Amino acid sequence: MDSIVVVGSVALDSVKTLWGESQEALGGSAVYFSLAARHFARVSVVGVIGKDFPKEHRHMLAEKGIDLAGLKELPGKTFRWVGRFGRDLSDAKTLATHLNVFAKFRPKLSPAQRRSKVAFLANIDPDLQASVLDQMQAPDLIACDTMNYWIHSKPEALRRILGRVHIFFVNEEEAKVLSRQPTALAAARVISHWGPKVIVVKKGEHGALMKVGERFYSFPAYPVESVKDPTGAGDTFAGGFMGYLTSTRDYDDISNLKRAVLYGTTLASFNVEDFSTRRLENLARAALEARFGEFVDSLQVPGGAARPRPLLTEARR
Amino acid sequence: MDSIVVVGSVALDSVKTLWGESQEALGGSAVYFSLAARHFARVSVVGVIGKDFPKEHRHMLAEKGIDLAGLKELPGKTFRWVGRFGRDLSDAKTLATHLNVFAKFRPKLSPAQRRSKVAFLANIDPDLQASVLDQMQAPDLIACDTMNYWIHSKPEALRRILGRVHIFFVNEEEAKVLSRQPTALAAARVISHWGPKVIVVKKGEHGALMKVGERFYSFPAYPVESVKDPTGAGDTFAGGFMGYLTSTRDYDDISNLKRAVLYGTTLASFNVEDFSTRRLENLARAALEARFGEFVDSLQVPGGAARPRPLLTEARR
């Protein structure tokens, strides 16, 4: 199994949505990413926690096969995020961010992590993202994410990182701000000039737009009837995408890239069905494959399809 | 070629967007629908115009093979709509609506139209939609659209029509209002209990959600880089959908229904590229098929795909 190094946050989240709330529950970009990617690849976390990080979270992640040797414990408290979602689930309101030990985070890779061939740089300070890449010996697949905060506060460092990654994951709104373009397509076109050969614009419930070379691929999200908590959906998407793509060992095959998008949105569709990481923790590979298969099938347009029983031509009047 | 009766507005639209404007240009739901459906089926319009309706529009439509025998000219002026689109292209601001002769519109079908097997009832008064159905002898495929105005002012008449149609086209926001549900999925589920076996929720730039029986199919819109004028996109979508589906003569085949969605969004993608009906007027079948083929292909995930040239694995650091 190939191995992915992921650097990002490990957090305790307090989230309120119209359908309930969670208090100091497991969260963080590196956690969501790992819980999604673990179905396809070995994942090795680079992150930091405080003395108060519950032991059961560590045990759960280790039990799922996630390598925590690079998860450093520092004196102090774990990173905390407090947020709220209203009716518009694409709009997270941050009520409080307590960096705590995350403020002192300086990623340091183990010898094994340095030799890893795949890296995902979740949305942290682009200078820290760069320091991770500097420590790696010869990665052949590098992806990153970012957020508005870094777009505004460290635009040059972000541009430098974009020149070093193969795949860039970015929210639609952030892509527009970063590129100063009015549409996701135009944004992806501009950003691709800065380096990444593959741009994945995440559109939440509306799916994703992927630019590969000069071509665009638009995919819907898996339709979810009841969303409880969208926290972590973007990192879960990236985890499913990167985990699957890594497992194929052929990152240039467009079918692999399409399947990566569809695994990403399928995993995200599970994640939003419950608070925190609950649904991801309990997700069996068989349930994942069943939904993925149903979703892929729903998009296929075979030349000569079999005919189901008459549905529209019954007499109605 | 099978024939579709479409009842709806024939209008002169004045539209302003961030990319330009048009003055008293050809528009109306029946017109957009016809110009899209004509590629696949014979279309016969039931509508009304005033004495001031430009002769060249009549000639253009007739030249495209659209049957205008049911387009009645009344004393007075043609229906006019004045609207504006801001940056959010899903949000049309109506500045003025002049019903003019449309206020006196009482659809009357010709003997040939009464014998037609397919009907599209564009978004007009649901009582008028019903009067069209009452005049038809034995249609085997009936579809309708509606709008917020009728949802609020004639809810009972609208519910009666929904009990008589096979396919219901509806905007996402209108579906939510009509069903009092928070999501497109839940809305489609509720509305399908009122009659239509197929619900197509139109999501503009985000594509469409189709409910067929108990299953959901979500499709993206064809990615358009520069939208000039979204006026008529919904009716163009319905025209492509209904035209294609009619041509297959098998309305129960799920592959046909999927292709209908994809022809609909492909035709809409052309329509929004220019003001009024300009792009639809000049659209050749070959250009339509080329874009449709490219779009369908972009969604397919073949088991064993051919490998394009290496794209991601070039050395980058």
Chai-1 contact restraints between the chains, C-beta under 6 A:
chainA,res_idxA,chainB,res_idxB,connection_type,confidence,min_distance_angstrom,max_distance_angstrom,comment,restraint_id
A,D140,B,T313,contact,1.0,0.0,6.0,A-B,restraint_1
A,H166,B,L312,contact,1.0,0.0,6.0,A-B,restraint_2
A,L185,B,P223,contact,1.0,0.0,6.0,A-B,restraint_3
A,L185,B,E225,contact,1.0,0.0,6.0,A-B,restraint_4
A,K197,B,L311,contact,1.0,0.0,6.0,A-B,restraint_5
A,K197,B,L312,contact,1.0,0.0,6.0,A-B,restraint_6
A,H206,B,H206,contact,1.0,0.0,6.0,A-B,restraint_7
A,G207,B,P220,contact,1.0,0.0,6.0,A-B,restraint_8
A,G213,B,L311,contact,1.0,0.0,6.0,A-B,restraint_9
A,F216,B,P223,contact,1.0,0.0,6.0,A-B,restraint_10
A,Y217,B,S298,contact,1.0,0.0,6.0,A-B,restraint_11
A,S218,B,P220,contact,1.0,0.0,6.0,A-B,restraint_12
A,S218,B,P223,contact,1.0,0.0,6.0,A-B,restraint_13
A,F219,B,P220,contact,1.0,0.0,6.0,A-B,restraint_14
A,P220,B,G207,contact,1.0,0.0,6.0,A-B,restraint_15
A,P220,B,S218,contact,1.0,0.0,6.0,A-B,restraint_16
A,P220,B,F219,contact,1.0,0.0,6.0,A-B,restraint_17
A,P220,B,P220,contact,1.0,0.0,6.0,A-B,restraint_18
A,P223,B,L185,contact,1.0,0.0,6.0,A-B,restraint_19
A,P223,B,F216,contact,1.0,0.0,6.0,A-B,restraint_20
A,P223,B,S218,contact,1.0,0.0,6.0,A-B,restraint_21
A,E225,B,L185,contact,1.0,0.0,6.0,A-B,restraint_22
A,Y251,B,L312,contact,1.0,0.0,6.0,A-B,restraint_23
A,D252,B,P310,contact,1.0,0.0,6.0,A-B,restraint_24
A,D252,B,L311,contact,1.0,0.0,6.0,A-B,restraint_25
A,D252,B,L312,contact,1.0,0.0,6.0,A-B,restraint_26
A,D253,B,A305,contact,1.0,0.0,6.0,A-B,restraint_27
A,D253,B,R307,contact,1.0,0.0,6.0,A-B,restraint_28
A,S255,B,V301,contact,1.0,0.0,6.0,A-B,restraint_29
A,S255,B,P302,contact,1.0,0.0,6.0,A-B,restraint_30
A,S255,B,A305,contact,1.0,0.0,6.0,A-B,restraint_31
A,K258,B,V301,contact,1.0,0.0,6.0,A-B,restraint_32
A,R259,B,V301,contact,1.0,0.0,6.0,A-B,restraint_33
A,V296,B,V301,contact,1.0,0.0,6.0,A-B,restraint_34
A,S298,B,Y217,contact,1.0,0.0,6.0,A-B,restraint_35
A,L299,B,L299,contact,1.0,0.0,6.0,A-B,restraint_36
A,V301,B,S255,contact,1.0,0.0,6.0,A-B,restraint_37
A,V301,B,K258,contact,1.0,0.0,6.0,A-B,restraint_38
A,V301,B,R259,contact,1.0,0.0,6.0,A-B,restraint_39
A,V301,B,V296,contact,1.0,0.0,6.0,A-B,restraint_40
A,P302,B,S255,contact,1.0,0.0,6.0,A-B,restraint_41
A,A305,B,D253,contact,1.0,0.0,6.0,A-B,restraint_42
A,A305,B,S255,contact,1.0,0.0,6.0,A-B,restraint_43
A,R307,B,D253,contact,1.0,0.0,6.0,A-B,restraint_44
A,P310,B,D252,contact,1.0,0.0,6.0,A-B,restraint_45
A,L311,B,K197,contact,1.0,0.0,6.0,A-B,restraint_46
A,L311,B,G213,contact,1.0,0.0,6.0,A-B,restraint_47
A,L311,B,D252,contact,1.0,0.0,6.0,A-B,restraint_48
A,L312,B,H166,contact,1.0,0.0,6.0,A-B,restraint_49
A,L312,B,K197,contact,1.0,0.0,6.0,A-B,restraint_50
A,L312,B,Y251,contact,1.0,0.0,6.0,A-B,restraint_51
A,L312,B,D252,contact,1.0,0.0,6.0,A-B,restraint_52
A,T313,B,D140,contact,1.0,0.0,6.0,A-B,restraint_53
